Amino acid sequence: MDLFESNTREDMEGSGPLADRMRPQSLSQLIGQEHITREGSLLHQAIAHDRVFSMILWGPPGCGKTTLAGIIANETQCDFIRISAVLSGVKEVRRIIEKAGEVRRLYKRRTLLFVDEIHRFNKAQQDAFLHHVETGLITLVGATTENPSFEVIPALVSRCRVFALKSLESDDIIKILERAAADPEKGLGISEEFFSQEALEHIARVSDGDARTALTNLETAAIHFQGQETISSADVETAVEKKSLLYDKAGEEHYNLISAFIKSMRGSDPDAAMYWMERMLAAGEDPYYMIRRMIRFATEDIGLADPGALTMALNAGESFRILGRPEGDGSLFQAAVYLATAPKSNSVYAAQKQVRQTVEDKGYAPVPLHIRNAPTGLMKKMNYGKGYRYAHDHKDGFIPQSYLPDNLEGTRFYFPTDRGYENTVKQRLEAWLELKKGKPGK
């Protein structure tokens, strides 16, 4: 790629916003979303062979939903119509349907209808598409930031293929920024040295995986500092008014902060947990990474002391998926406070490690005959299932019998604490152990 100097306001502003000028026109130009666009994928094949089907593109802002719809239009033989659910109604939809009928009748072409923010259409408006999507009169491409399971009527979802797009990774954003900065026709047409690498990394970090925001920030910084030889990270902070926090998602500080977050929850300090969470979010950490860590924490550090902890962490993830940022951040903070203030137990986690070690050390012992399945007469003759006692036939749904291999008879892995709900589990297990010994339970 040839790079050249061009620091005039006219060259930098071009015609229209940089994010719009740099929109890719083909799949080969698209950066990111390889999980659905790579060569050989369903979508890639559909576009390449001009056999595109109705679909819903679901993903966060700036991840490429509108761009992908435009690429489909460019690379297929269809009549392309774009509308926004915010500005359109049933009357406009009906006019589009009529036009689609004319296009098919007169020109033998399909109509690809792109509906931006399709979740903003009400049920009646979405119903208007159903018959025409099913008959193939229109190929519907809907874009939404909301979970289509909740925001798009089931009948329409069932007639479309749903593709989940992801927030762009920082590396992808940086590639997009570098291309936009250097492009002499549609981009800024500036030298490679104009933006320092740290400046590009900062723009990528504060853009939260949103390519449109990143390109807008790039253009703003370039125009604001056009007289300078280079633009630093500090310059970018001034232009986009977002502070570059000490944070490297691939380096030591990433691990320091996530360690502080986990240890604060483990130490039952909700204030510290919230502080470290905000530090990571403000610095551009992927919220889903933090959700995964909280789900893991719920099983490793809380366990059965509070079974609701895992539900809380999972619900926070689902809530965030529906709301996105910034509204969904509240779900993450609520989960962090809940986990920090819940009773703690790592008994299940410790038992898991012990079981794994035992299997590794002692191998794969055979299943005792009395608890084997016996679906055939031959198996019954071989004493499969013989002597098994059905727990529900006995008092309190419990009957003392062995379930471990013979060489592990009597072995215990799980030792519950007396904290939270696990104390109830502990008392129950102790009573059953007494019954196994032939003594009355307490």
C-alpha positions as CSV (number, residue, x, y, z in Angstrom):
1,M,0.0,0.0,0.0
2,D,1.4,3.4,-1.0
3,L,1.4,5.9,1.8
4,F,1.7,9.7,1.3
5,E,1.5,12.9,3.2
6,S,-1.8,14.8,3.2
7,N,-2.7,16.8,6.2
8,T,-5.2,19.3,4.9
9,R,-8.7,19.6,6.4
10,E,-10.3,19.1,3.0
11,D,-8.4,15.9,2.3
12,M,-9.1,14.6,5.8
13,E,-12.8,15.3,5.8
14,G,-13.4,14.0,2.3
15,S,-17.1,13.6,1.4
16,G,-19.2,12.1,4.2
17,P,-18.0,10.5,7.5
18,L,-14.9,8.3,7.3
19,A,-16.8,5.4,8.8
20,D,-19.2,5.5,5.8
21,R,-16.5,6.0,3.2
22,M,-14.5,3.1,4.4
23,R,-17.4,0.6,4.5
24,P,-16.2,-2.6,2.8
25,Q,-17.8,-3.5,-0.5
26,S,-16.9,-7.2,-0.6
27,L,-16.4,-10.1,1.8
28,S,-12.7,-10.0,0.9
29,Q,-12.5,-6.5,2.4
30,L,-14.4,-7.3,5.5
31,I,-12.3,-7.5,8.7
32,G,-13.7,-9.6,11.6
33,Q,-16.7,-12.0,11.9
34,E,-14.7,-14.8,10.3
35,H,-16.8,-17.3,12.3
36,I,-19.6,-16.7,9.8
37,T,-17.9,-15.3,6.7
38,R,-14.9,-17.5,6.3
39,E,-14.5,-19.3,3.0
40,G,-16.6,-22.4,2.9
41,S,-19.0,-21.2,5.5
42,L,-22.8,-21.3,4.9
43,L,-23.0,-17.5,4.4
44,H,-19.9,-17.3,2.2
45,Q,-21.3,-20.1,0.0
46,A,-24.7,-18.5,-0.2
47,I,-23.2,-15.2,-1.3
48,A,-20.8,-16.8,-3.8
49,H,-23.5,-18.8,-5.5
50,D,-26.1,-16.0,-5.3
51,R,-28.5,-18.1,-3.2
52,V,-28.9,-15.8,-0.2
53,F,-31.7,-16.7,2.2
54,S,-33.6,-14.6,4.7
55,M,-31.6,-13.9,7.8
56,I,-31.3,-11.9,11.0
57,L,-27.9,-10.4,11.8
58,W,-27.7,-10.0,15.6
59,G,-24.8,-8.2,17.2
60,P,-23.6,-5.1,19.1
61,P,-23.3,-1.7,17.5
62,G,-20.5,-1.2,15.0
63,C,-19.8,-4.9,14.5
64,G,-20.6,-4.9,10.8
65,K,-24.3,-5.8,10.4
66,T,-25.2,-3.0,8.0
67,T,-21.9,-3.5,6.2
68,L,-22.6,-7.2,5.7
69,A,-26.0,-6.4,4.3
70,G,-24.4,-4.1,1.8
71,I,-21.9,-6.7,0.8
72,I,-24.7,-9.2,0.2
73,A,-26.4,-6.6,-2.1
74,N,-23.2,-5.8,-3.9
75,E,-22.2,-9.4,-4.6
76,T,-25.6,-10.9,-5.6
77,Q,-28.0,-10.1,-8.4
78,C,-30.9,-8.6,-6.5
79,D,-32.8,-5.4,-6.1
80,F,-31.6,-3.9,-2.8
81,I,-33.9,-1.8,-0.6
82,R,-32.9,-0.5,2.8
83,I,-35.3,0.8,5.5
84,S,-35.0,1.7,9.2
85,A,-37.6,0.3,11.6
86,V,-37.4,3.6,13.4
87,L,-38.6,5.6,10.5
88,S,-40.8,3.2,8.6
89,G,-44.3,1.8,9.1
90,V,-46.7,-0.8,7.6
91,K,-47.6,1.4,4.7
92,E,-44.0,1.7,3.5
93,V,-43.6,-2.1,3.9
94,R,-46.6,-2.7,1.7
95,R,-45.3,-0.3,-0.9
96,I,-42.0,-2.3,-0.9
97,I,-43.9,-5.6,-1.3
98,E,-45.7,-4.2,-4.3
99,K,-42.5,-3.0,-5.8
100,A,-40.9,-6.4,-5.2
101,G,-43.7,-8.0,-7.1
102,E,-43.2,-5.7,-10.0
103,V,-39.4,-6.3,-10.0
104,R,-39.9,-10.1,-10.0
105,R,-42.6,-9.9,-12.7
106,L,-40.8,-7.5,-15.1
107,Y,-37.1,-8.2,-14.5
108,K,-37.1,-11.7,-12.9
109,R,-35.0,-10.4,-10.0
110,R,-35.3,-11.0,-6.3
111,T,-35.7,-8.1,-3.8
112,L,-33.4,-8.0,-0.9
113,L,-34.9,-5.9,1.9
114,F,-32.6,-4.8,4.6
115,V,-34.4,-3.7,7.8
116,D,-32.2,-1.9,10.3
117,E,-33.2,-2.2,13.9
118,I,-35.9,-4.7,13.0
119,H,-36.6,-5.2,16.8
120,R,-38.2,-1.8,16.8
121,F,-41.1,-3.0,14.5
122,N,-44.1,-4.1,16.5
123,K,-45.8,-7.4,16.1
124,A,-48.2,-6.2,13.4
125,Q,-45.4,-4.7,11.4
126,Q,-43.3,-7.8,11.6
127,D,-46.3,-9.9,10.7
128,A,-46.5,-8.0,7.4
129,F,-43.3,-9.7,6.2
130,L,-44.3,-13.3,7.0
131,H,-46.1,-14.5,3.9
132,H,-43.7,-12.7,1.5
133,V,-40.6,-14.1,3.2
134,E,-42.1,-17.6,3.1
135,T,-43.0,-17.3,-0.6
136,G,-39.6,-15.9,-1.5
137,L,-41.0,-12.6,-2.9
138,I,-38.5,-10.8,-0.6
139,T,-35.3,-11.9,0.9
140,L,-35.3,-10.3,4.4
141,V,-32.1,-9.3,6.1
142,G,-32.9,-7.9,9.5
143,A,-30.3,-6.2,11.8
144,T,-30.7,-6.0,15.5
145,T,-28.7,-5.3,18.6
146,E,-31.3,-7.2,20.7
147,N,-31.8,-10.9,21.2
148,P,-34.2,-11.9,18.4
149,S,-35.6,-14.7,20.6
150,F,-37.2,-11.9,22.7
151,E,-37.6,-9.0,20.2
152,V,-38.6,-10.6,16.9
153,I,-41.8,-12.7,16.6
154,P,-41.2,-16.5,16.6
155,A,-42.9,-17.0,13.3
156,L,-40.4,-14.6,11.6
157,V,-37.4,-16.0,13.4
158,S,-38.4,-19.5,12.3
159,R,-38.3,-18.3,8.7
160,C,-34.9,-16.7,9.0
161,R,-31.4,-17.9,9.7
162,V,-30.0,-16.1,12.7
163,F,-26.3,-15.1,12.6
164,A,-24.7,-13.9,15.8
165,L,-22.0,-11.3,15.2
166,K,-19.4,-10.4,17.8
167,S,-17.8,-7.2,19.0
168,L,-14.7,-6.7,17.0
169,E,-11.4,-7.6,18.7
170,S,-8.8,-4.8,19.3
171,D,-6.5,-6.4,16.6
172,D,-9.4,-6.2,14.1
173,I,-10.1,-2.6,15.0
174,I,-6.4,-1.6,14.6
175,K,-6.3,-3.2,11.1
176,I,-9.4,-1.2,10.2
177,L,-7.9,2.0,11.5
178,E,-4.6,1.5,9.7
179,R,-6.4,0.9,6.5
180,A,-8.5,4.0,6.9
181,A,-5.6,6.2,7.8
182,A,-3.5,5.1,4.8
183,D,-6.2,4.8,2.1
184,P,-5.6,7.7,-0.4
185,E,-9.1,7.6,-2.0
186,K,-11.7,7.0,0.7
187,G,-9.6,7.3,3.8
188,L,-7.4,10.0,5.3
189,G,-4.4,9.4,3.0
190,I,-1.8,10.1,5.7
191,S,1.6,8.7,6.3
192,E,2.1,5.5,8.4
193,E,3.9,7.5,11.1
194,F,1.2,10.1,11.7
195,F,-0.6,7.9,14.3
196,S,1.7,6.2,16.8
197,Q,0.9,2.6,17.5
198,E,0.0,3.5,21.1
199,A,-2.5,6.0,19.7
200,L,-4.2,3.4,17.5
201,E,-4.3,0.9,20.3
202,H,-5.9,3.5,22.6
203,I,-8.6,4.3,19.9
204,A,-9.3,0.6,19.6
205,R,-9.5,0.1,23.3
206,V,-11.9,2.9,24.0
207,S,-14.2,2.0,21.1
208,D,-15.5,-1.1,22.8
209,G,-15.4,-3.3,19.6
210,D,-17.3,-0.7,17.6
211,A,-15.7,0.0,14.3
212,R,-17.9,3.0,13.5
213,T,-16.9,4.6,16.8
214,A,-13.3,3.8,16.2
215,L,-13.2,5.4,12.7
216,T,-15.1,8.5,14.0
217,N,-12.5,8.8,16.8
218,L,-9.7,8.4,14.3
219,E,-11.1,11.1,12.0
220,T,-11.7,13.4,14.9
221,A,-8.1,13.1,16.1
222,A,-6.7,13.5,12.7
223,I,-8.6,16.7,12.0
224,H,-7.9,18.1,15.5
225,F,-4.1,17.5,15.3
226,Q,-3.6,17.9,11.5
227,G,-0.7,20.3,11.9
228,Q,1.4,17.9,14.0
229,E,4.0,15.4,12.7
230,T,2.6,12.5,14.8
231,I,-0.4,11.8,17.1
232,S,0.3,10.2,20.4
233,S,-1.9,8.3,22.8
234,A,-2.2,11.5,25.0
235,D,-3.3,13.4,21.9
236,V,-6.0,10.9,21.2
237,E,-7.2,11.1,24.9
238,T,-7.6,14.8,24.4
239,A,-9.5,14.4,21.1
240,V,-11.9,11.6,22.2
241,E,-12.1,12.7,25.8
242,K,-11.5,9.2,27.2
243,K,-8.6,8.5,29.5
244,S,-6.1,5.7,28.7
245,L,-6.1,3.6,31.8
246,L,-3.1,1.5,32.7
247,Y,-4.3,-1.8,31.2
248,D,-3.1,-4.3,28.8
249,K,-5.5,-7.1,28.1
250,A,-2.7,-9.4,27.0
251,G,-0.2,-8.3,29.7
252,E,0.5,-8.3,33.4
253,E,-1.9,-5.5,34.3
254,H,-4.8,-7.6,32.9
255,Y,-4.0,-10.4,35.2
256,N,-3.3,-8.1,38.2
257,L,-6.7,-6.5,37.9
258,I,-8.7,-9.7,37.3
259,S,-6.8,-11.2,40.3
260,A,-7.8,-8.3,42.4
261,F,-11.4,-8.6,41.3
262,I,-11.6,-12.3,42.1
263,K,-9.8,-12.0,45.4
264,S,-12.1,-9.1,46.5
265,M,-15.2,-11.3,45.9
266,R,-13.5,-14.2,47.6
267,G,-12.7,-12.0,50.5
268,S,-16.4,-10.8,50.7
269,D,-15.6,-7.2,49.9
270,P,-18.3,-5.9,47.5
271,D,-16.9,-2.4,47.4
272,A,-13.5,-3.5,46.2
273,A,-15.1,-6.0,43.8
274,M,-17.1,-3.1,42.2
275,Y,-14.0,-0.9,42.0
276,W,-11.9,-3.4,40.2
277,M,-14.8,-4.3,37.9
278,E,-15.2,-0.6,36.9
279,R,-11.4,-0.3,36.4
280,M,-11.5,-3.1,33.8
281,L,-14.7,-2.0,32.1
282,A,-13.5,1.6,31.8
283,A,-10.2,0.3,30.3
284,G,-12.0,-1.7,27.6
285,E,-12.2,-5.2,29.0
286,D,-14.6,-7.5,27.3
287,P,-17.7,-7.7,29.6
288,Y,-18.2,-11.3,28.6
289,Y,-14.8,-12.2,29.9
290,M,-15.9,-10.8,33.3
291,I,-19.2,-12.7,33.1
292,R,-17.3,-15.9,32.5
293,R,-15.0,-15.3,35.5
294,M,-18.1,-14.7,37.7
295,I,-19.7,-17.9,36.5
296,R,-16.5,-19.8,37.3
297,F,-16.3,-18.0,40.7
298,A,-19.9,-19.1,41.6
299,T,-18.9,-22.8,41.2
300,E,-15.4,-22.7,42.5
301,D,-15.7,-20.3,45.5
302,I,-19.3,-20.4,46.5
303,G,-20.6,-23.8,45.3
304,L,-23.5,-25.2,47.4
305,A,-23.1,-22.7,50.1
306,D,-25.4,-20.6,48.0
307,P,-26.7,-22.5,44.9
308,G,-28.4,-19.2,43.8
309,A,-24.9,-17.7,43.1
310,L,-24.6,-19.6,39.8
311,T,-28.1,-18.6,38.8
312,M,-27.3,-15.0,39.5
313,A,-24.1,-15.1,37.4
314,L,-25.8,-16.8,34.5
315,N,-28.7,-14.3,34.7
316,A,-26.3,-11.4,34.7
317,G,-24.8,-12.8,31.4
318,E,-28.2,-13.2,29.8
319,S,-29.4,-9.8,31.0
320,F,-26.2,-8.2,29.6
321,R,-26.8,-10.0,26.2
322,I,-30.2,-8.4,26.0
323,L,-29.4,-4.9,27.1
324,G,-25.8,-4.4,26.0
325,R,-23.7,-1.4,27.2
326,P,-24.1,0.7,29.1
327,E,-27.6,-0.4,30.4
328,G,-26.4,-4.0,30.9
329,D,-23.5,-3.0,33.2
330,G,-25.8,-2.8,36.1
331,S,-26.4,-6.6,35.8
332,L,-22.7,-7.2,36.1
333,F,-22.3,-5.0,39.2
334,Q,-25.4,-6.7,40.8
335,A,-23.9,-10.1,40.3
336,A,-20.5,-9.0,41.6
337,V,-22.1,-7.7,44.8
338,Y,-24.1,-10.9,45.2
339,L,-21.1,-13.1,44.8
340,A,-19.0,-11.1,47.1
341,T,-21.6,-11.2,49.9
342,A,-22.6,-14.8,49.5
343,P,-21.4,-17.5,51.9
344,K,-18.3,-19.2,50.5
345,S,-17.3,-22.9,50.0
346,N,-14.9,-24.5,47.7
347,S,-15.9,-28.0,48.9
348,V,-17.3,-29.1,45.5
349,Y,-14.3,-27.7,43.7
350,A,-11.9,-29.5,46.0
351,A,-13.9,-32.7,45.6
352,Q,-13.8,-32.3,41.8
353,K,-10.0,-32.2,41.9
354,Q,-9.8,-35.2,44.2
355,V,-12.1,-37.3,42.0
356,R,-10.0,-36.4,38.9
357,Q,-6.8,-37.4,40.7
358,T,-8.4,-40.7,41.9
359,V,-9.5,-41.6,38.4
360,E,-6.0,-40.8,37.1
361,D,-4.3,-42.9,39.8
362,K,-6.6,-45.9,40.0
363,G,-7.8,-46.1,36.4
364,Y,-11.3,-47.1,35.2
365,A,-12.8,-49.6,37.6
366,P,-15.8,-51.7,36.3
367,V,-19.3,-50.6,37.2
368,P,-20.7,-52.9,40.0
369,L,-23.2,-55.3,38.6
370,H,-26.1,-54.2,40.8
371,I,-26.2,-50.7,39.4
372,R,-25.7,-51.7,35.7
373,N,-28.4,-51.3,33.2
374,A,-30.1,-54.5,32.1
375,P,-32.2,-53.8,29.0
376,T,-31.9,-57.4,27.5
377,G,-32.5,-60.9,28.8
378,L,-28.9,-61.8,28.3
379,M,-27.8,-59.0,30.6
380,K,-30.2,-60.1,33.2
381,K,-28.9,-63.6,33.1
382,M,-25.4,-62.1,33.7
383,N,-26.8,-60.5,36.9
384,Y,-26.8,-57.0,35.5
385,G,-29.0,-54.9,37.9
386,K,-29.4,-57.9,40.3
387,G,-29.8,-56.7,43.9
388,Y,-30.4,-53.1,43.1
389,R,-32.7,-51.4,45.5
390,Y,-34.9,-48.6,44.2
391,A,-34.5,-45.6,46.6
392,H,-38.1,-44.3,46.1
393,D,-39.5,-47.6,47.5
394,H,-38.0,-46.8,50.9
395,K,-38.6,-44.4,53.7
396,D,-37.4,-40.8,52.9
397,G,-36.3,-41.9,49.5
398,F,-33.1,-43.4,50.8
399,I,-31.7,-46.9,51.1
400,P,-28.1,-47.7,52.1
401,Q,-26.3,-49.4,49.3
402,S,-23.0,-49.1,47.5
403,Y,-22.6,-47.1,44.3
404,L,-18.8,-46.9,44.0
405,P,-16.5,-49.5,42.4
406,D,-15.4,-52.2,44.9
407,N,-11.9,-50.8,45.2
408,L,-13.2,-47.4,46.2
409,E,-15.9,-48.6,48.6
410,G,-16.3,-46.1,51.5
411,T,-14.2,-43.4,49.8
412,R,-15.4,-39.8,50.3
413,F,-14.5,-36.9,48.1
414,Y,-17.0,-34.2,49.1
415,F,-16.8,-32.7,52.6
416,P,-19.4,-29.9,52.9
417,T,-18.9,-27.0,55.2
418,D,-21.4,-25.6,57.7
419,R,-21.8,-22.4,55.8
420,G,-25.0,-21.3,54.1
421,Y,-27.2,-23.9,52.3
422,E,-24.2,-26.3,52.4
423,N,-24.9,-26.8,56.1
424,T,-28.2,-28.4,55.2
425,V,-26.4,-30.7,52.8
426,K,-23.9,-31.6,55.4
427,Q,-26.6,-32.6,58.0
428,R,-28.4,-34.6,55.3
429,L,-25.2,-36.5,54.3
430,E,-24.2,-37.1,58.0
431,A,-27.7,-38.7,58.6
432,W,-27.3,-40.9,55.6
433,L,-23.8,-42.0,56.6
434,E,-25.2,-43.0,60.0
435,L,-27.8,-45.2,58.2
436,K,-25.1,-46.8,56.1
437,K,-23.3,-47.7,59.3
438,G,-26.5,-49.3,60.6
439,K,-27.1,-46.6,63.2
440,P,-30.2,-44.5,63.4
441,G,-29.9,-41.0,61.9
442,K,-30.1,-38.0,64.1
